[in-house]
Amino acid sequence: MSNHLKNETSPYLLQHMENPVNWYPWCEEAFQQAKAEDKPVFLSIGYSTCHWCHVMAHESFEDKEVAEILNKNFISIKVDKEERPDIDSIYMSVCQAFTGRGGWPTSIFMTPEQKPFFAGTYFPKETRYGMMGFKELLTVIHDKWIRNRHELLHSAEAIVTALNRKSSSQAETDLNLIQSAAEQYKQSYDKKFGGFGQAPKFPAPHNLLFLLKHHEKSGDKHSLEMVEHTLTQLYKGGIFDHIGYGFSRYSTDQYFLVPHFEKMLYDNALLILTYCKTYWITKNPFYREVAEKTAKYILREMTSEEGGFYSAQDADSDGEEGKYYVFKPSEIISLLGMKTGNAFNQYYSITDKGNFEGKSIPNLLHTPSISNEFDSYLAEIYEYRLKRNKLHLDDKILTSWNSLMIAAMCWLYRISKKDEYLNAAKKAQQFIEEKLSQNGVLSVSYRDGKRSQNAFLDDYANNTFALLALYDATLDGNYLEKARKLLKKAISDFYDETEGGFYLYGKDNETLIMRPKESYDGAMPSGNSVMAYNLVRISQLTSDGELDAILKEQLDFMYGEAEPYPTGFSMYLTALFEYFEPGQMITVVPKNQGDIKELPFVVSPDSIIKVINSPTDEHKIMHDKTTYYVCANHSCMPPVNDLNEFL
């Protein structure tokens, strides 16, 4: 049996193409069919490495009895949230309004006009533990659709009206939010185990990046201490894969021991950036080593031959969450021998009792000091694990997430001087330009030789961020020019000239029941936060007067959004720091390009480096040598020919 998903490229949709449910992808045909048959629409949103999406699929969507009810009384639509963040954003806000929380799978019931009237997340097939079963829910909603439809339609109209109501206004930007956010982070900080708040704990690396910036600008030692302790605990915990490297999505406990085992590209990109930045500040090689281990995982398991980065690896193996990652002591002993195996097990806390469903997640939480004495055995255990179990790979290549990894590889190159990282970044950007872009218009994703639909704000924001990182790493003006053009394209397609801020989807995307502006930094920095950062950096690097007014409007728009809860806007606060307290400005007039090759390695990452290839009256070559003009703290120094001498 197959349904309407068989011609899709999304791994998530293809996972459901043989369900007995007559799934449609999101398309006009589905909604027309719902109108013609006078049926409500059931919308299910998820992604391919989502554990509870798998559970609901197995319990309900693979069940013929449930499928019969859905096919008889509903038109059913499947959406991959990673390919359609616009749909996900709108209906996640609906779910949060109904239930007070969100998550995936997201289950939405709506009219053929796309107006929602009921929402939830996971439902078991049968009613249990006080949770309504999916079968019963379908029956209740069908009955209401037949007998009391006006109530559902009234609810749907009220929800759409509420969603479209303006919720915030611009405010005059200042530095007050930064200090408020820093104090709030201190209050929620877990002094014992690292991180913030209680379980479940997400790494939220962009929060750590803000705290690093706060330390740099204010000298606040506590901000740095919070970051260092958190990064150490993240590495020591089971959330880091000590055998094959890379970080899982979040920890289910407060210790960072037991993760939700799926690995996402964006988490690992943001964590590489954070470990790199911490190394820049502390010069502690531990942070560089963790960043390099994470990059090794990405280049080994998450990179296509063409250079694009894959999206995610599943939490489940053979239908069991975490099975791929856990060990019994006897497995290690059989590989390494009794003496070495026992020592390895003791070091990584692999015990007979176990720490996860009778088996052990390797971790270093109870290890007094971190050493490299067992690193030489990891390759053998890694190969054994590869043969023992298989992980599902979501091999679609997303513009937004690839862009974050490009930036991460650039930062890692700058602290390691290893060309493999810069080469990976360049190759991935080339992939985006060749496979995910056409006539200056980006696409969301690429898989199986096909581009998906036009890109969203996050794609433009993050790729601009990536191009700026490539420029900072190479000082190649072509990357800066590409970043400037992409930024202006985003302004043209996404910017709200009346109220300020950027819409999630552009003027050439499909029109939905509302046009959201996402500003809150969730698992990733929002497109609006990254755009604020990009506007600040490009304004500083190019002196493009056309951007000045939009920059001010964007900062004011985001200030109004962030004022009630500043810790939810850490990337924007980082942009504010860059705006009010920019790093040193280095304008260099090179005698030859070889003179500035080392420049990205010796200056701090927040420095603004402008390369003037043609001398001007303001910036001349002095003494027939490469000349550096350095300004910092609102004052400029005399020009110098030896930057290291100045630094």
Secondary structure, 3 states (H helix, E strand, C coil): CCCCCCCCCCHHHHCCCCCCCCCEECCHHHHHHHHHHCCCEEEEEECCCCHHHHHHHHHHHCCHHHHHHHHHHCEEEEEECCCCHHHHHHHHHHHHHHHCCCCCCEEEEECCCCCEEEEECCCCCCCECCECCHHHHHHHHHHHHHHCHHHHHHHHHHHHHHHCCCCCCCCCCCCHHHHHHHHHHHHHECCCCCCECCCCECCCHHHHHHHHHHHHHHCCHHHHHHHHHHHHHHHHCCCECCCCCCECCEECCCCCCCEECCEEHHHHHHHHHHHHHHHHHHCCHHHHHHHHHHHHHHHHHCECCCCCECCEECCEECCEECCCCCECHHHHHHHHCHHHHHHHHHHCCCCCCCCECCEECCCCCCCCCCCCCCHHHHHHHHHHHHHHCCCCEECCEEHHHHHHHHHHHHHHHHHHCCHHHHHHHHHHHHHHHHHCEECCEEECEEECCEECCECCHHHHHHHHHHHHHHHHHHCCHHHHHHHHHHHHHHHHHHECCCCCCECCCCCCCCCCCCCCCCCCCCCCCCHHHHHHHHHHHHHHHHCCHHHHHHHHHHHHHHHHHHCCCHHHCHHHHHHHHHHHCCCCEEEEECCCHHHHCCHHHHCCCCCEEEECCCCCCCCCCECCECEEEEEECCEECCCECCHHHHC
